[in-house]
Amino acid sequence: MKKRILLFAALIVLTVCFPVHSMAIPFTPINMLIDVGHGGVDSGTSFGNLYEKDINLQIAKRLYQQLSEAGYRVALNRQEDIALSDENRWLNSRSRHIRDLAQRRNLAKELAPQMMLSLHVNWSKDKRRSGPVVLYQSNEQSYMLAQLVQDSLNRLAGTHDKPVKGGTYYVLKHSYCPTVIVEMGFISNAGDRHMLTNPEGQEKIAQAIKTAVSEYATLTGNLKMEAKTEESLWKMLVERLVN
């Protein structure tokens, strides 16, 4: 009983408010879960006094606002600088990192959203490396979502990268809902760094992701998760749409 009370309390904090539900995606309690990467003692990557955890949260809040205003029901798994490992209810592990990831993944199971977007910032020792990278699960809907998000962010960044299959990523190893990891840019690159930290740039990044999400919602409707596949009709369809 105590565990259930704590869970419901967490859900109330997560959802904050429920805007008018979207016509693009059939009604469910949550249309989208925004997984805000890192937090608390886990700062993620950094550049000087700039920390990934802060950038992720700033853009996540903008994305939440834009999606909510578009009529979607959206949840954030953190709204402040906290470590989700401290709130873990699902996995008794000595590893703080694993507890954090388990919390993120299992919130998706409990909330049952129709998609999850995990926001992150990249880093490379090559300062010339730039642009977004979107990672997807081994299923058709995740690939489709990743392709649309990648293409939308490519247009903003002036890049031409393809989404990447993220087979080893813990957050992607589930079938609760289509999930993608969105590496929004490289903090190690001056141009990307300006976009990631400038309020106007953050708004544009959020807008690009929101545009892709709306496209995905319109194209898929009631579609369920598909079996694992490498090549498919969906893959060809999306590539025709974005190329």
Disulfide bonds with the S-S distance in Angstrom:
none
